[in-house]
């Protein structure tokens, strides 16, 4: 047993030596140790310093209780008085009506026998109902508490109790308490060490895993074994943060790859067709015009990509200020549809617009135009073979609901919550379409959030419906 104790103490010393002074383990251990020392000092203070005062207060209370019992006694005879005196460990004398009863329950009591005893005479002559006295018993040389009270017209009771000297008792208690303090302190230090170790171990593990995460290692595991609710909550929160950071990192890589792809392809084509015009077709007007038109188209695609990146950066920053104004939403959507007129004429796309006669809202016209444009553009890219896009404005009591619906194959349930992310694709491969950059839905999300509009998407194998709701004024 002693060897085991020595081993524990040696281990504690080693841990203290190697631990940093401001570490959680040291803080917890010092706190628990300080708390134990405080409790011991508190007990020591009240047991030693206030023992005499408490003892005196206790005896005074016993005198008061005895007086209450005497007043409440129906029959005041020797047996009753003797019972009260023994129960309270006090002395009682009843004087008056030519009767004298004296009860001595311990050797330290003061006897009033003499009628001319000063305290007795003074109290009877004073006419008081009750009075407390405190004096030194000359017979035993100890402090005595006296409670004098008037029970009846000419009947008086004198209750007294001696206070035994406590010096020897306090010395014994002090000596005993020194050994008790040492033992309790050692036990507290050992228990504090194990408690601090149990509390700090999962937090230290979480800290180590957090350092791995900071270095870009997304395999960090924050499942620290602990019975403490808050530590488990912290571990779960960090695991969630790890997953989100991992997704963000993947999206970041996808974004760089996709933007690089979208920049590289038109730049390659621009360079190739420009060289073709310079070296081959510069004298052939028809071929030259065809090549130059291709260069212009690819330049327009680059401009669209750059503008989308700038728009996304603008709406994601806190520097963008909305300019609110009254807008005719029907007229605004018709303006957007006109921009896609060339698709209707050349590729037979159909834009079916259903709406009330007039819808007036208050919003940032430029930003809402951008939302409508991007949603219709998205529907064009993913609609079915019928090439139909449905735009609906539905009015109810509180809101206008704007819906843009395609007739494509729909979106998988697992992919719905990710479609608002930049360049997200369910197959994780970038598909470059003819009319978009892959940033449109992310721009839409940020603009609608800036307006505090509710938005979302419903999807089925028959198509997807993107919507947002505007509160009526």
C-alpha positions as CSV (number, residue, x, y, z in Angstrom):
1,X,0.0,0.0,0.0
2,X,2.8,2.4,0.9
3,X,4.7,1.6,-2.3
4,X,1.6,2.3,-4.3
5,X,1.1,5.6,-2.5
6,X,4.8,6.6,-3.1
7,X,4.4,5.7,-6.8
8,X,1.3,8.0,-7.1
9,X,3.1,10.9,-5.3
10,X,6.1,10.4,-7.6
11,X,3.9,10.4,-10.6
12,X,2.2,13.6,-9.5
13,X,5.6,15.3,-9.0
14,X,6.6,14.2,-12.5
15,X,3.4,15.5,-14.0
16,X,3.8,18.9,-12.2
17,X,7.4,19.2,-13.4
18,X,6.6,18.5,-17.0
19,X,3.2,20.4,-17.2
20,X,3.2,24.0,-18.2
21,X,2.4,26.4,-15.4
22,X,-0.8,27.7,-17.2
23,X,-2.0,24.4,-18.4
24,X,-5.6,23.3,-17.8
25,X,-4.5,20.3,-15.7
26,X,-2.4,22.5,-13.4
27,X,-5.2,25.0,-13.1
28,X,-7.8,22.4,-12.2
29,X,-5.4,20.7,-9.7
30,X,-4.5,23.9,-8.0
31,X,-8.1,25.0,-7.9
32,X,-9.2,21.7,-6.2
33,X,-6.3,21.8,-3.8
34,X,-7.0,25.5,-2.9
35,X,-10.6,24.7,-2.3
36,X,-9.7,21.8,0.0
37,X,-7.3,24.1,1.9
38,X,-10.0,26.7,2.2
39,X,-12.5,24.2,3.6
40,X,-9.9,23.0,6.2
41,X,-9.1,26.5,7.2
42,X,-12.8,27.3,7.5
43,X,-13.4,24.3,9.7
44,X,-10.2,25.0,11.8
45,X,-11.3,28.6,12.3
46,X,-14.8,27.8,13.5
47,X,-13.8,24.8,15.6
48,X,-10.9,26.4,17.4
49,X,-11.5,30.1,17.5
50,X,-15.2,30.2,17.9
51,X,-15.6,27.0,20.0
52,X,-15.8,29.0,23.3
53,X,-18.3,31.5,21.9
54,X,-20.5,28.7,20.4
55,X,-20.4,26.8,23.7
56,X,-21.5,29.9,25.7
57,X,-24.3,30.6,23.1
58,X,-25.4,27.0,23.4
59,X,-25.7,27.1,27.2
60,X,-27.6,30.4,27.0
61,X,-30.0,28.8,24.7
62,X,-30.5,25.9,27.1
63,X,-31.3,28.3,29.9
64,X,-33.9,30.0,27.7
65,X,-35.5,26.7,26.8
66,X,-35.6,25.7,30.5
67,X,-37.3,29.0,31.3
68,X,-39.9,28.4,28.6
69,X,-40.6,24.9,29.9
70,X,-41.0,26.2,33.5
71,X,-43.5,28.8,32.4
72,X,-45.4,26.2,30.5
73,X,-45.6,23.6,33.3
74,X,-49.1,23.1,34.6
75,X,-47.8,21.5,37.8
76,X,-44.5,22.9,39.2
77,X,-43.2,20.3,41.6
78,X,-39.9,18.7,42.4
79,X,-40.2,16.0,39.8
80,X,-40.9,18.5,37.0
81,X,-38.1,20.7,38.0
82,X,-35.7,17.8,38.4
83,X,-36.7,16.5,34.9
84,X,-36.0,19.9,33.2
85,X,-32.7,20.4,35.1
86,X,-31.4,17.0,34.1
87,X,-32.5,17.2,30.5
88,X,-30.8,20.6,30.0
89,X,-27.8,19.9,32.3
90,X,-28.5,23.0,34.4
91,X,-29.4,24.0,38.0
92,X,-32.8,25.4,39.0
93,X,-33.9,27.1,42.2
94,X,-37.6,28.1,42.8
95,X,-38.1,30.7,45.5
96,X,-41.3,32.3,46.9
97,X,-44.5,31.7,48.8
98,X,-42.5,30.3,51.7
99,X,-41.3,27.5,49.4
100,X,-37.8,26.8,48.3
101,X,-36.8,24.1,45.8
102,X,-33.2,23.6,44.7
103,X,-32.1,21.2,42.0
104,X,-28.4,20.5,41.5
105,X,-27.6,18.5,38.4
106,X,-23.9,19.1,38.1
107,X,-21.0,20.0,40.5
108,X,-20.4,23.4,38.9
109,X,-23.8,24.9,39.7
110,X,-24.1,28.0,41.8
111,X,-26.4,27.7,44.9
112,X,-28.6,30.6,45.8
113,X,-29.8,29.2,49.2
114,X,-29.2,32.4,51.1
115,X,-32.2,34.7,50.9
116,X,-29.9,37.7,51.0
117,X,-27.8,36.5,48.0
118,X,-27.1,39.7,46.1
119,X,-28.3,38.6,42.6
120,X,-31.5,37.1,44.1
121,X,-32.2,40.2,46.2
122,X,-31.5,42.6,43.4
123,X,-33.8,40.8,40.9
124,X,-36.7,40.5,43.4
125,X,-36.3,44.2,44.3
126,X,-36.1,45.3,40.7
127,X,-39.6,44.2,39.8
128,X,-38.4,42.8,36.4
129,X,-40.0,39.8,34.7
130,X,-36.6,38.3,33.6
131,X,-32.9,39.1,33.6
132,X,-29.7,37.5,32.5
133,X,-26.5,37.6,34.6
134,X,-23.0,36.5,34.0
135,X,-20.5,36.1,36.9
136,X,-17.6,34.0,38.3
137,X,-18.5,31.2,40.6
138,X,-16.2,31.8,43.6
139,X,-16.6,28.2,44.7
140,X,-15.3,26.6,41.5
141,X,-13.7,29.7,39.9
142,X,-15.6,29.2,36.6
143,X,-17.9,31.4,34.6
144,X,-21.6,30.9,35.4
145,X,-24.6,32.0,33.4
146,X,-27.7,32.9,35.4
147,X,-31.3,33.4,34.1
148,X,-33.6,34.9,36.7
149,X,-37.4,35.1,35.9
150,X,-40.6,35.7,37.7
151,X,-43.0,32.8,37.4
152,X,-45.9,34.1,39.5
153,X,-46.8,36.9,41.9
154,X,-44.3,36.0,44.6
155,X,-42.6,33.0,42.9
156,X,-39.2,33.3,41.3
157,X,-36.9,30.9,39.4
158,X,-33.2,31.2,39.2
159,X,-31.6,29.0,36.5
160,X,-27.9,28.7,36.1
161,X,-25.3,26.7,34.2
162,X,-21.6,26.7,34.6
163,X,-19.2,27.0,31.7
164,X,-16.4,24.4,31.9
165,X,-12.9,25.7,31.0
166,X,-12.2,24.7,27.4
167,X,-8.5,25.3,27.2
168,X,-7.6,21.6,27.6
169,X,-10.3,20.6,25.1
170,X,-9.2,23.1,22.5
171,X,-5.6,22.0,22.9
172,X,-6.6,18.3,22.3
173,X,-8.8,19.3,19.3
174,X,-6.0,21.4,17.8
175,X,-3.4,18.6,18.1
176,X,-5.9,16.2,16.5
177,X,-6.8,18.6,13.8
178,X,-3.2,19.1,12.8
179,X,-2.9,15.4,11.9
180,X,-6.4,15.4,10.3
181,X,-5.5,18.4,8.2
182,X,-2.3,16.8,6.9
183,X,-4.1,13.5,6.0
184,X,-7.0,15.3,4.3
185,X,-4.7,17.6,2.4
186,X,-2.7,14.7,1.0
187,X,-5.9,12.9,0.0
188,X,-7.2,16.1,-1.6
189,X,-4.0,16.6,-3.6
190,X,-4.2,13.0,-4.9
191,X,-7.9,13.1,-5.6
192,X,-7.4,16.5,-7.2
193,X,-4.7,15.1,-9.4
194,X,-6.9,12.3,-10.8
195,X,-9.9,14.6,-11.2
196,X,-7.8,17.2,-13.1
197,X,-6.4,14.4,-15.2
198,X,-9.8,13.1,-16.1
199,X,-11.2,16.5,-16.9
200,X,-8.2,17.7,-18.9
201,X,-7.4,14.5,-20.9
202,X,-10.3,14.8,-23.4
203,X,-9.7,18.6,-23.8
204,X,-6.0,18.0,-24.5
205,X,-6.9,15.4,-27.0
206,X,-9.3,17.8,-28.7
207,X,-6.6,20.5,-28.7
208,X,-4.2,18.1,-30.4
209,X,-6.7,17.2,-33.1
210,X,-7.5,20.8,-33.6
211,X,-3.8,21.5,-34.4
212,X,-4.0,18.8,-37.1
213,X,-7.1,20.4,-38.5
214,X,-5.4,23.8,-38.6
215,X,-2.6,22.1,-40.6
216,X,-5.2,21.0,-43.2
217,X,-5.5,17.4,-42.0
218,X,-9.3,16.7,-42.3
219,X,-8.9,13.2,-40.9
220,X,-8.7,14.7,-37.4
221,X,-11.0,12.9,-35.0
222,X,-12.6,14.9,-32.2
223,X,-14.5,12.0,-30.5
224,X,-12.8,12.5,-27.1
225,X,-14.1,9.8,-24.6
226,X,-15.8,11.8,-21.8
227,X,-18.8,11.6,-19.6
228,X,-19.0,15.5,-19.5
229,X,-21.8,16.9,-21.6
230,X,-20.1,20.2,-22.5
231,X,-16.9,18.4,-23.7
232,X,-19.0,16.0,-25.8
233,X,-20.9,19.0,-27.3
234,X,-17.5,20.7,-28.1
235,X,-16.3,17.5,-29.8
236,X,-19.5,17.3,-31.9
237,X,-19.3,21.0,-32.8
238,X,-15.7,20.6,-33.9
239,X,-16.5,17.4,-35.9
240,X,-19.2,19.4,-37.7
241,X,-16.8,22.3,-38.3
242,X,-14.3,19.8,-39.7
243,X,-16.9,18.4,-42.1
244,X,-17.9,21.8,-43.3
245,X,-14.3,22.9,-43.7
246,X,-13.6,19.8,-45.7
247,X,-16.5,20.6,-48.0
248,X,-15.3,24.2,-48.3
249,X,-11.8,23.0,-49.2
250,X,-13.2,20.6,-51.8
251,X,-15.4,23.4,-53.2
252,X,-12.4,25.7,-53.2
253,X,-10.4,23.2,-55.2
254,X,-13.4,22.7,-57.6
255,X,-13.8,26.4,-58.0
256,X,-10.1,26.9,-58.9
257,X,-10.3,24.0,-61.3
258,X,-13.5,25.1,-62.9
259,X,-12.6,28.8,-63.2
260,X,-9.2,27.7,-64.7
261,X,-11.1,25.5,-67.1
262,X,-13.6,28.2,-68.1
263,X,-10.7,30.7,-68.6
264,X,-8.4,28.3,-70.4
265,X,-10.9,27.1,-73.0
266,X,-12.0,30.4,-74.4
267,X,-8.5,31.8,-74.2
268,X,-7.2,28.9,-76.2
269,X,-9.9,29.3,-78.8
270,X,-9.3,33.1,-79.0
271,X,-5.6,32.5,-79.5
272,X,-6.2,29.8,-82.1
273,X,-8.8,31.7,-84.1
274,X,-6.7,34.9,-83.9
275,X,-3.7,33.1,-85.3
276,X,-5.9,31.5,-88.0
277,X,-7.1,35.0,-89.1
278,X,-3.5,36.3,-89.0
279,X,-2.0,33.4,-90.9
280,X,-4.7,31.8,-93.0
281,X,-8.1,33.5,-93.4
282,X,-7.1,37.2,-93.4
283,X,-7.7,37.4,-97.1
284,X,-10.9,35.3,-97.1
285,X,-13.6,37.7,-96.0
286,X,-16.2,35.0,-95.2
287,X,-13.9,32.8,-93.2
288,X,-12.3,35.9,-91.5
289,X,-15.7,37.1,-90.4
290,X,-16.6,33.7,-89.1
291,X,-13.4,33.4,-87.1
292,X,-13.7,36.9,-85.7
293,X,-17.3,36.2,-84.6
294,X,-16.0,33.1,-82.8
295,X,-13.4,35.3,-81.0
296,X,-16.1,37.8,-80.0
297,X,-18.3,35.0,-78.7
298,X,-15.5,33.5,-76.6
299,X,-14.6,37.0,-75.4
300,X,-18.2,37.5,-74.3
301,X,-18.0,34.2,-72.5
302,X,-14.9,35.4,-70.6
303,X,-16.7,38.7,-69.8
304,X,-19.7,36.7,-68.4
305,X,-17.4,34.6,-66.2
306,X,-15.5,37.6,-64.9
307,X,-18.7,39.5,-64.3
308,X,-20.2,36.6,-62.4
309,X,-17.1,36.3,-60.2
310,X,-17.2,40.0,-59.5
311,X,-20.9,39.9,-58.8
312,X,-20.5,37.0,-56.4
313,X,-17.6,38.7,-54.6
314,X,-19.7,41.9,-54.3
315,X,-22.8,40.3,-52.8
316,X,-20.8,38.1,-50.4
317,X,-19.0,41.2,-49.0
318,X,-20.5,43.5,-46.4
319,X,-19.7,46.5,-48.6
320,X,-22.8,46.0,-50.9
321,X,-25.7,48.4,-50.1
322,X,-29.2,47.6,-51.5
323,X,-30.9,50.4,-53.3
324,X,-34.6,49.8,-52.5
325,X,-37.2,51.2,-55.0
326,X,-40.7,50.4,-56.3
327,X,-40.5,47.8,-59.1
328,X,-43.1,46.3,-61.4
329,X,-42.1,42.7,-61.2
330,X,-44.1,41.6,-64.3
331,X,-42.3,44.2,-66.4
332,X,-38.9,43.3,-65.0
333,X,-39.4,39.5,-65.8
334,X,-40.5,40.4,-69.3
335,X,-37.3,42.4,-69.8
336,X,-35.3,39.4,-68.7
337,X,-37.2,37.1,-71.1
338,X,-36.5,39.5,-74.0
339,X,-32.7,38.9,-73.4
340,X,-33.3,35.3,-74.3
341,X,-35.3,36.1,-77.4
342,X,-32.5,34.8,-79.7
343,X,-32.9,31.3,-78.1
344,X,-36.6,31.4,-78.9
345,X,-35.9,32.3,-82.5
346,X,-32.9,30.1,-83.2
347,X,-33.3,27.1,-80.9
348,X,-37.1,27.2,-80.3
349,X,-37.0,27.6,-76.4
350,X,-40.5,28.5,-75.0
351,X,-40.9,30.9,-72.0
352,X,-44.3,30.5,-70.5
353,X,-45.0,33.4,-68.2
354,X,-48.1,33.3,-65.9
355,X,-48.8,36.3,-63.6
356,X,-51.3,38.7,-62.2
357,X,-51.9,42.0,-64.1
358,X,-49.5,44.1,-62.0
359,X,-47.1,43.2,-59.2
360,X,-45.4,46.1,-57.4
361,X,-42.7,45.3,-55.0
362,X,-40.0,47.2,-53.1
363,X,-36.5,45.9,-53.7
364,X,-33.1,46.5,-55.4
365,X,-34.0,46.5,-59.1
366,X,-30.6,45.6,-60.4
367,X,-30.1,42.7,-57.9
368,X,-33.6,41.2,-58.4
369,X,-33.1,41.4,-62.2
370,X,-29.9,39.4,-61.7
371,X,-31.8,36.8,-59.6
372,X,-34.5,36.4,-62.3
373,X,-31.8,36.2,-65.1
374,X,-29.7,33.6,-63.3
375,X,-32.7,31.4,-62.4
376,X,-34.1,31.5,-66.0
377,X,-30.6,30.9,-67.4
378,X,-30.2,27.8,-65.0
379,X,-33.6,26.5,-66.2
380,X,-32.5,26.9,-69.8
381,X,-29.4,24.8,-69.2
382,X,-31.3,21.9,-67.5
383,X,-34.7,21.8,-69.1
384,X,-36.0,18.8,-71.0
385,X,-36.2,18.1,-74.8
386,X,-39.3,20.2,-75.0
387,X,-37.2,23.3,-74.2
388,X,-40.0,24.8,-72.1
389,X,-39.4,27.1,-69.1
390,X,-42.3,28.1,-66.9
391,X,-42.2,31.4,-65.0
392,X,-45.1,31.9,-62.5
393,X,-46.0,34.7,-60.1
394,X,-48.4,33.4,-57.5
395,X,-50.2,35.9,-55.2
396,X,-51.6,35.1,-51.8
397,X,-52.7,37.2,-48.8
398,X,-49.2,37.9,-47.6
399,X,-46.6,37.1,-50.3
400,X,-45.8,37.0,-54.0
401,X,-44.2,33.7,-54.8
402,X,-42.0,33.7,-57.9
403,X,-41.3,30.3,-59.5
404,X,-39.0,29.3,-62.4
405,X,-39.6,25.7,-63.5
406,X,-37.7,23.5,-66.0
407,X,-38.8,20.1,-67.4
408,X,-35.5,18.3,-67.0
409,X,-34.6,15.1,-65.0
410,X,-34.6,16.8,-61.6
411,X,-32.1,16.9,-58.8
412,X,-31.2,14.1,-56.5
413,X,-32.4,14.5,-52.9
414,X,-28.8,14.3,-51.5
415,X,-27.7,17.1,-53.9
416,X,-30.5,19.6,-53.1
417,X,-28.8,21.2,-50.1
418,X,-25.5,21.7,-52.1
419,X,-26.8,23.2,-55.3
420,X,-26.5,26.8,-54.0
421,X,-22.7,26.3,-53.6
422,X,-20.3,27.6,-56.1
423,X,-19.6,25.2,-59.0
424,X,-21.4,22.3,-57.2
425,X,-22.2,19.3,-59.4
426,X,-23.8,16.1,-58.2
427,X,-21.3,14.0,-60.2
428,X,-18.4,16.1,-58.9
429,X,-17.3,16.8,-62.5
430,X,-17.5,20.2,-64.1
431,X,-19.9,20.3,-67.0
432,X,-19.4,23.5,-69.0
433,X,-22.7,24.5,-70.5
434,X,-23.3,27.0,-73.3
435,X,-24.9,29.8,-71.3
436,X,-23.7,29.7,-67.7
437,X,-20.6,29.8,-65.5
438,X,-21.6,27.7,-62.6
439,X,-21.8,30.7,-60.2
440,X,-25.3,31.8,-60.9
441,X,-27.2,30.0,-58.1
442,X,-24.6,31.1,-55.5
443,X,-25.2,34.7,-56.6
444,X,-29.0,34.1,-56.4
445,X,-28.7,32.8,-52.8
446,X,-26.6,35.7,-51.6
447,X,-28.9,38.4,-53.1
448,X,-32.1,36.7,-51.7
449,X,-30.4,36.5,-48.3
450,X,-29.6,40.2,-48.5
451,X,-33.3,40.9,-49.1
452,X,-34.4,38.5,-46.4
453,X,-36.5,36.6,-48.9
454,X,-37.4,33.0,-48.3
455,X,-36.1,30.8,-51.1
456,X,-35.7,27.1,-52.1
457,X,-36.1,24.4,-54.7
458,X,-38.5,21.5,-55.2
459,X,-37.4,18.8,-57.5
460,X,-38.8,15.6,-59.1
461,X,-37.9,13.4,-62.0
462,X,-40.2,15.7,-64.1
463,X,-38.2,18.8,-63.4
464,X,-37.1,21.3,-60.8
465,X,-38.8,24.4,-59.5
466,X,-36.8,27.2,-58.0
467,X,-38.7,29.8,-56.0
468,X,-38.5,32.8,-53.7
469,X,-41.2,34.7,-51.8
470,X,-41.6,38.5,-51.4
471,X,-43.6,39.9,-48.5
472,X,-46.4,42.2,-49.7
473,X,-46.2,45.8,-48.4
